[in-house]
Amino acid sequence: GMANISKRSKTLYLLFMMCTCLAAQTPIANRVRVAARHLSQGATVLAKYTDNQRHCLYYIQGEKIFCLDVVLNINEELDFNQHTYKKVVSTSISNGGDYMFVVLDRGEKTGWALEQRFELWRIDSKNRHFTQLGRGFKIEKTKEGYVLSQTVKCLNPRAPRSQQRWMVREQGYDEKGKPLPPQKPYEMK
């Protein structure tokens, strides 16, 4: 659990402190490479930034996303504005690497198929700010970016849930995370 992660971060941190004396002469790219090599088992790399402005390794460990700054030797967990979520569903990086996109699953709360449990977040690699772009009951990666399927309104709210008819719409986002013109709602079949 958590204790485990902080212990690991400390070992990572010590590793870095040891490497730092050596790394002082080596370029950032080397440090990022070394850091990626020393991630604990089960960790996956999300993005490597080896330029002088960003110098970070982003990685996923135990359904959490971390940003390891190899110049400042700071390893921090991205908290998505204290949003609680169950898992990281998928990630992608925009062309040119300015943005990382993360799809989070907040988990099933109602057991309803159209529950808007998925969230699309964008991380700006230059300032590390994250923004929630939208929520939906389904989020798909497309060539252009992402499409979120969202409920709009119930046509017969008094009916039992299993018989309710819903209007839904698709909201697209381009590869920089800008919303595309909204699509017309349609009835979910």
C-alpha positions as CSV (number, residue, x, y, z in Angstrom):
1,G,0.0,0.0,0.0
2,M,1.0,3.6,0.6
3,A,3.9,2.8,3.1
4,N,5.4,0.6,0.4
5,I,5.3,3.4,-2.1
6,S,7.0,6.0,0.2
7,K,9.6,3.4,1.1
8,R,10.2,2.9,-2.6
9,S,10.4,6.6,-3.2
10,K,13.0,6.9,-0.5
11,T,15.2,4.2,-2.1
12,L,14.7,5.8,-5.5
13,Y,15.6,9.1,-3.9
14,L,18.8,7.7,-2.3
15,L,19.7,6.1,-5.6
16,F,19.4,9.5,-7.1
17,M,21.4,11.3,-4.5
18,M,24.1,8.7,-5.1
19,C,23.9,9.2,-8.9
20,T,23.7,13.0,-8.6
21,C,27.4,13.4,-8.0
22,L,28.1,11.4,-11.1
23,A,25.2,12.8,-13.0
24,A,26.2,16.4,-12.4
25,Q,28.5,16.1,-15.5
26,T,26.1,14.1,-17.6
27,P,23.3,15.6,-19.6
28,I,19.6,15.4,-18.5
29,A,18.8,12.6,-21.0
30,N,21.2,10.3,-19.2
31,R,19.6,11.0,-15.9
32,V,16.1,10.4,-17.3
33,R,17.4,7.1,-18.8
34,V,18.9,6.0,-15.5
35,A,15.8,6.9,-13.6
36,A,13.6,4.9,-16.0
37,R,15.9,2.0,-15.6
38,H,15.7,2.1,-11.8
39,L,11.9,2.2,-11.6
40,S,10.6,-0.6,-9.4
41,Q,8.9,-3.6,-10.9
42,G,5.4,-3.1,-12.2
43,A,6.0,0.6,-13.0
44,T,5.4,1.8,-16.5
45,V,6.9,4.9,-18.2
46,L,4.3,7.4,-19.4
47,A,6.7,10.0,-20.9
48,K,10.3,11.1,-20.8
49,Y,11.2,14.7,-21.1
50,T,14.9,15.3,-21.6
51,D,15.0,19.0,-22.4
52,N,16.4,21.7,-20.1
53,Q,12.9,23.1,-19.4
54,R,11.1,19.9,-18.4
55,H,13.7,17.3,-17.3
56,C,11.1,14.9,-16.0
57,L,10.2,11.2,-16.1
58,Y,6.4,10.5,-15.8
59,Y,5.5,7.0,-14.8
60,I,2.6,5.0,-13.5
61,Q,3.0,2.8,-10.4
62,G,0.1,1.1,-8.6
63,E,-2.6,3.1,-10.4
64,K,-0.9,6.4,-9.5
65,I,1.0,8.8,-11.7
66,F,4.3,10.2,-10.6
67,C,6.5,13.0,-12.0
68,L,10.2,12.5,-11.2
69,D,12.2,15.7,-11.7
70,V,15.7,14.5,-12.4
71,V,17.3,17.9,-11.8
72,L,15.6,18.8,-8.5
73,N,15.5,15.1,-7.4
74,I,11.8,15.5,-6.5
75,N,9.4,12.6,-7.1
76,E,5.8,13.7,-6.7
77,E,2.5,12.0,-7.2
78,L,0.0,13.9,-9.4
79,D,-3.2,14.2,-7.4
80,F,-5.7,15.3,-10.1
81,N,-7.0,18.0,-7.8
82,Q,-7.8,15.4,-5.0
83,H,-10.2,13.6,-7.3
84,T,-10.5,10.0,-6.1
85,Y,-10.2,7.4,-8.8
86,K,-9.9,3.6,-9.0
87,K,-7.6,3.2,-11.9
88,V,-5.6,4.7,-14.8
89,V,-7.4,3.3,-17.9
90,S,-5.1,4.7,-20.6
91,T,-2.6,7.4,-21.4
92,S,-1.3,9.1,-24.6
93,I,1.0,11.9,-25.6
94,S,0.2,14.6,-28.1
95,N,2.3,15.1,-31.2
96,G,5.4,17.1,-30.2
97,G,4.8,16.0,-26.6
98,D,3.4,19.2,-25.2
99,Y,0.5,17.4,-23.5
100,M,-0.1,14.0,-21.9
101,F,-3.7,12.7,-21.7
102,V,-4.9,10.4,-19.0
103,V,-8.2,8.5,-18.8
104,L,-9.2,7.8,-15.2
105,D,-11.9,5.4,-14.0
106,R,-13.6,6.7,-10.8
107,G,-15.1,3.2,-10.3
108,E,-18.6,1.9,-10.4
109,K,-20.9,3.6,-7.9
110,T,-24.3,2.8,-9.2
111,G,-24.0,-0.3,-11.4
112,W,-25.7,1.7,-14.2
113,A,-24.3,1.2,-17.7
114,L,-24.4,5.0,-18.5
115,E,-22.7,6.1,-15.3
116,Q,-20.2,8.8,-16.2
117,R,-17.4,7.2,-14.4
118,F,-14.6,8.0,-16.8
119,E,-12.7,11.3,-16.8
120,L,-10.3,12.7,-19.4
121,W,-7.4,14.8,-18.0
122,R,-4.7,16.7,-19.8
123,I,-1.3,17.4,-18.3
124,D,0.7,20.3,-19.7
125,S,4.3,19.1,-19.7
126,K,5.7,22.6,-19.6
127,N,4.0,23.7,-16.3
128,R,2.7,20.4,-15.0
129,H,-0.8,21.8,-14.6
130,F,-3.6,19.3,-15.1
131,T,-7.1,20.0,-16.4
132,Q,-10.1,17.8,-16.4
133,L,-11.5,18.0,-20.0
134,G,-14.6,16.1,-19.4
135,R,-16.5,13.0,-18.1
136,G,-18.4,10.3,-19.9
137,F,-19.7,6.8,-19.7
138,K,-17.3,5.9,-22.4
139,I,-14.0,7.5,-23.6
140,E,-12.3,6.5,-26.8
141,K,-9.0,7.5,-28.4
142,T,-9.4,8.5,-32.0
143,K,-6.9,9.6,-34.7
144,E,-7.8,13.2,-34.0
145,G,-7.8,13.0,-30.2
146,Y,-10.6,11.7,-27.9
147,V,-14.4,11.2,-28.0
148,L,-16.4,11.2,-24.8
149,S,-19.9,9.7,-24.7
150,Q,-22.1,11.6,-22.3
151,T,-25.7,11.4,-21.1
152,V,-27.7,14.5,-21.9
153,K,-31.2,13.8,-20.5
154,C,-33.7,11.1,-19.7
155,L,-36.8,11.0,-21.9
156,N,-38.9,9.1,-19.3
157,P,-37.5,9.8,-15.9
158,R,-40.4,8.2,-14.0
159,A,-39.7,4.8,-15.6
160,P,-37.6,2.2,-13.7
161,R,-34.0,2.6,-14.6
162,S,-33.9,-0.5,-16.8
163,Q,-36.6,1.0,-19.0
164,Q,-35.4,4.5,-19.1
165,R,-34.6,6.1,-22.5
166,W,-31.7,8.4,-22.7
167,M,-30.4,11.1,-25.0
168,V,-26.6,10.9,-25.3
169,R,-24.1,12.9,-27.2
170,E,-20.5,12.5,-28.3
171,Q,-18.1,15.3,-27.4
172,G,-14.8,15.3,-29.3
173,Y,-11.4,16.8,-28.3
174,D,-8.6,17.5,-30.7
175,E,-5.0,16.3,-30.2
176,K,-4.3,19.3,-28.0
177,G,-7.3,18.7,-25.9
178,K,-9.4,21.5,-27.4
179,P,-13.2,20.7,-27.5
180,L,-14.6,20.2,-31.0
181,P,-18.0,21.5,-31.9
182,P,-20.6,19.4,-30.0
183,Q,-22.4,16.7,-31.9
184,K,-26.2,16.5,-31.9
185,P,-27.7,14.4,-29.1
186,Y,-29.3,11.2,-30.2
187,E,-31.4,8.5,-28.4
188,M,-29.3,5.7,-27.1
189,K,-30.5,2.4,-28.5
